[in-house]
């Protein structure tokens, strides 16, 4: 069996109860495979990044393998690039959707899309386009600035460092793993700061050498990252330099290039 999130956000928890640690979130339209069931909880594996955890059954709709094929077959899935409202046909009230949400069979002329047997209509255009990939990445990154840090978060209402990077890359159609320690295994190493380009990922380690933080390189030796909140700081070969505290906040381990721009 499979499932799809039909709410704005769905917490993915470490254990099957509400007080358990939130390890990630699923956004509207993201699908998963069901591994096991425990009361009102499902242990799942996300289709997008194979991340596993427990989700409350009230936050999703279930379907079989045949419907899974139909869901992705009929029309191209589009990913929303801004916060927007959409009204289900069966409801009097709209739902607030986040950047990174997946829209199936989206029609830009009518502002409609579908999810299994439910039809939706948007109140504003959720898809933004830019002249080039660099501008796209910069605008998407800047749209998250001042979002609060939230462990396991993947939305503008709360997001962690690797969630920020994963969602930004999802919005340009690029798949990345969920955690920074997984993301660092992708791409090619960039050895010098003066060779970096927009979209390169910088990874930072702790005293034990564990990768504990990630951010995305912006023009003019700047980096966007989530630490306390999403912010843009300076970066050099040593690490992230916070001009407010006048000190380095994170020690640079490696820079990786995922995209060819």
C-alpha positions as CSV (number, residue, x, y, z in Angstrom):
1,X,0.0,0.0,0.0
2,X,0.9,3.6,-0.6
3,X,-0.1,7.0,0.7
4,X,0.0,10.7,-0.1
5,X,-0.1,13.7,2.2
6,X,-3.3,15.8,1.7
7,X,-2.6,18.4,4.4
8,X,-0.2,21.4,4.3
9,X,2.4,19.5,6.4
10,X,2.7,16.1,8.0
11,X,5.2,15.4,10.8
12,X,7.4,12.4,10.3
13,X,8.2,11.0,13.8
14,X,10.9,8.7,15.2
15,X,8.3,6.6,17.1
16,X,4.6,6.0,16.7
17,X,3.3,8.6,19.2
18,X,2.7,12.4,19.1
19,X,5.4,13.3,21.7
20,X,8.0,11.5,19.7
21,X,10.8,13.5,18.1
22,X,10.0,14.9,14.7
23,X,12.7,13.8,12.3
24,X,11.3,15.4,9.1
25,X,8.1,16.6,7.5
26,X,6.2,15.6,4.4
27,X,4.7,18.4,2.3
28,X,1.4,18.3,0.4
29,X,1.4,15.8,-2.5
30,X,4.4,13.9,-1.3
31,X,3.9,10.1,-1.5
32,X,5.2,7.2,0.5
33,X,5.2,3.4,0.8
34,X,3.7,1.8,3.9
35,X,6.0,-0.5,5.8
36,X,3.9,-1.3,8.8
37,X,0.9,-0.1,10.9
38,X,0.6,0.5,14.6
39,X,-2.9,1.7,15.7
40,X,-3.4,5.1,14.0
41,X,0.2,5.3,13.0
42,X,2.0,4.2,9.8
43,X,5.7,3.5,9.4
44,X,6.5,4.8,6.0
45,X,9.3,5.2,3.5
46,X,9.1,8.4,1.5
47,X,9.1,8.1,-2.3
48,X,11.2,11.3,-2.7
49,X,14.2,10.5,-0.5
50,X,13.6,7.0,1.0
51,X,13.5,8.6,4.5
52,X,11.7,6.5,7.0
53,X,9.5,7.3,10.0
54,X,6.0,7.3,11.5
55,X,3.1,9.4,10.3
56,X,-0.4,9.9,11.7
57,X,-3.1,8.4,9.4
58,X,-5.2,11.5,9.7
59,X,-2.8,13.5,7.6
60,X,-2.8,11.4,4.5
61,X,-4.9,9.3,2.0
62,X,-4.1,5.7,1.2
63,X,-4.2,3.9,-2.1
64,X,-2.8,0.9,-3.9
65,X,0.0,0.3,-6.4
66,X,-2.3,0.7,-9.4
67,X,-3.4,4.1,-8.2
68,X,0.2,5.1,-7.5
69,X,1.0,4.5,-11.2
70,X,-2.0,6.6,-12.3
71,X,-1.2,9.4,-9.9
72,X,2.2,10.0,-11.5
73,X,1.2,9.0,-15.1
74,X,-1.6,11.4,-15.9
75,X,0.2,14.7,-16.3
76,X,3.4,16.2,-15.0
77,X,3.9,16.8,-11.3
78,X,4.7,20.5,-10.6
79,X,6.3,21.8,-7.5
80,X,5.0,25.0,-5.9
81,X,7.6,27.7,-5.5
82,X,5.7,30.0,-3.2
83,X,3.2,30.0,-0.3
84,X,-0.3,29.8,-1.7
85,X,-3.9,28.9,-1.0
86,X,-5.9,26.2,-2.7
87,X,-9.5,25.2,-2.2
88,X,-10.6,21.6,-2.4
89,X,-13.8,21.2,-4.4
90,X,-15.3,19.2,-1.6
91,X,-14.7,21.8,1.1
92,X,-15.8,25.4,1.9
93,X,-12.4,26.3,3.3
94,X,-9.0,26.6,1.5
95,X,-5.8,24.9,2.5
96,X,-2.5,26.8,2.9
97,X,0.3,25.1,1.0
98,X,4.1,25.5,1.3
99,X,6.9,25.8,-1.2
100,X,8.0,22.4,-2.3
101,X,4.4,21.0,-2.4
102,X,3.8,18.7,-5.3
103,X,0.9,19.5,-7.6
104,X,-0.4,16.8,-9.9
105,X,-2.0,17.7,-13.3
106,X,-1.5,21.4,-12.7
107,X,-3.2,23.6,-15.3
108,X,-1.7,27.1,-15.2
109,X,-4.6,28.6,-17.3
110,X,-7.3,27.5,-14.9
111,X,-5.2,27.3,-11.7
112,X,-6.5,23.8,-11.0
113,X,-4.8,20.6,-10.0
114,X,-5.8,17.2,-8.6
115,X,-4.9,14.7,-5.9
116,X,-6.4,11.2,-6.4
117,X,-10.2,11.9,-6.4
118,X,-10.0,15.5,-5.1
119,X,-9.9,18.6,-7.3
120,X,-8.3,21.8,-6.2
121,X,-8.3,25.4,-7.4
122,X,-5.6,27.9,-6.5
123,X,-6.3,31.6,-5.5
124,X,-2.9,32.8,-6.8
125,X,-0.2,31.5,-9.1
126,X,2.0,29.0,-7.2
127,X,4.6,28.5,-9.8
128,X,7.3,31.2,-10.4
129,X,9.8,31.2,-13.3
130,X,13.0,33.1,-13.7
131,X,15.4,33.8,-16.6
132,X,18.1,31.4,-15.5
133,X,18.9,28.7,-12.9
134,X,21.1,31.0,-10.8
135,X,18.4,33.6,-10.4
136,X,15.9,30.8,-9.6
137,X,18.1,29.5,-6.8
138,X,18.8,32.9,-5.3
139,X,15.1,34.0,-5.3
140,X,14.0,30.7,-3.8
141,X,16.7,30.9,-1.1
142,X,15.9,34.5,-0.2
143,X,12.2,33.6,0.1
144,X,13.1,31.5,3.2
145,X,15.1,34.2,5.0
146,X,13.9,34.8,8.6
147,X,12.1,31.4,8.7
148,X,12.7,30.0,12.2
149,X,14.9,27.0,12.7
150,X,12.9,23.8,13.5
151,X,14.5,20.4,13.9
152,X,13.0,18.2,11.2
153,X,11.2,21.1,9.6
154,X,10.8,21.6,5.8
155,X,8.6,24.7,5.5
156,X,8.9,28.5,5.9
157,X,7.2,28.2,9.3
158,X,10.1,26.2,10.6
159,X,13.0,24.5,8.8
160,X,16.4,22.9,9.6
161,X,19.6,23.4,7.6
162,X,19.4,20.2,5.5
163,X,15.6,20.6,5.0
164,X,16.2,24.1,3.6
165,X,18.7,22.7,1.0
166,X,16.5,19.7,0.1
167,X,13.4,21.8,-0.5
168,X,15.2,24.5,-2.5
169,X,16.7,21.7,-4.7
170,X,13.3,20.0,-5.0
171,X,11.8,23.2,-6.4
172,X,14.2,23.1,-9.3
173,X,13.6,19.3,-9.9
174,X,16.7,18.0,-8.2
175,X,16.5,15.2,-5.6
176,X,18.8,15.3,-2.6
177,X,18.8,13.1,0.5
178,X,17.2,14.4,3.7
179,X,20.2,14.9,6.1
180,X,23.4,16.9,5.7
181,X,25.5,13.7,6.4
182,X,23.8,12.1,3.4
183,X,23.9,15.2,1.1
184,X,27.7,15.5,1.5
185,X,28.1,12.2,-0.4
186,X,26.7,13.8,-3.6
187,X,28.5,15.9,-6.2
188,X,32.1,16.9,-6.9
189,X,34.5,18.6,-4.5
190,X,35.3,22.3,-5.1
191,X,38.7,22.9,-3.6
192,X,38.9,26.7,-3.5
193,X,36.4,29.4,-2.5
194,X,37.2,31.5,-5.6
195,X,36.0,28.6,-7.8
196,X,32.5,28.4,-6.2
197,X,29.3,29.2,-8.0
198,X,25.7,29.8,-7.0
199,X,24.1,26.5,-5.8
200,X,27.3,24.9,-4.5
201,X,26.8,23.3,-1.1
202,X,29.1,24.0,1.8
203,X,29.3,21.4,4.6
204,X,30.5,22.0,8.1
205,X,31.7,19.6,10.8
206,X,32.0,19.4,14.6
207,X,35.0,18.7,16.8
208,X,34.6,14.9,16.1
209,X,34.6,15.5,12.4
210,X,30.9,14.7,11.9
211,X,29.0,16.7,9.3
212,X,26.5,18.7,11.3
213,X,25.5,21.7,9.0
214,X,25.0,22.6,5.4
215,X,24.3,25.8,3.5
216,X,24.1,27.0,-0.1
217,X,26.6,29.3,-1.7
218,X,25.3,32.7,-3.0
219,X,27.2,35.4,-5.0
220,X,29.9,37.5,-3.4
221,X,31.1,34.9,-0.9
222,X,27.7,34.7,0.9
223,X,25.9,31.6,2.1
224,X,22.2,31.0,3.0
225,X,21.7,28.6,5.9
226,X,19.3,27.8,8.8
227,X,20.9,28.4,12.2
228,X,18.5,29.9,14.7
229,X,16.6,31.1,11.7
230,X,17.3,31.2,7.9
231,X,20.0,33.9,7.3
232,X,22.6,35.0,4.8
233,X,26.1,35.3,6.2
234,X,29.6,35.6,4.8
235,X,31.7,32.6,4.1
236,X,35.4,32.0,3.4
237,X,37.9,29.1,3.4
238,X,37.7,28.9,7.2
239,X,33.9,28.8,7.6
240,X,30.8,31.0,8.2
241,X,31.5,34.4,9.6
242,X,28.7,36.1,11.5
243,X,29.1,39.9,11.2
244,X,26.7,40.4,14.2
245,X,28.7,38.3,16.6
246,X,32.0,39.1,14.9
247,X,33.1,35.4,15.0
248,X,33.0,32.2,13.0
249,X,29.9,30.2,13.8
250,X,30.7,27.0,11.7
251,X,33.9,25.4,10.6
252,X,34.1,24.5,6.9
253,X,34.7,20.9,6.0
254,X,34.1,20.7,2.2
255,X,32.2,22.3,-0.7
256,X,30.4,20.1,-3.2
257,X,29.0,21.0,-6.6
258,X,25.7,19.3,-7.4
259,X,24.5,21.4,-10.3
260,X,26.1,22.5,-13.5
261,X,25.2,26.1,-14.1
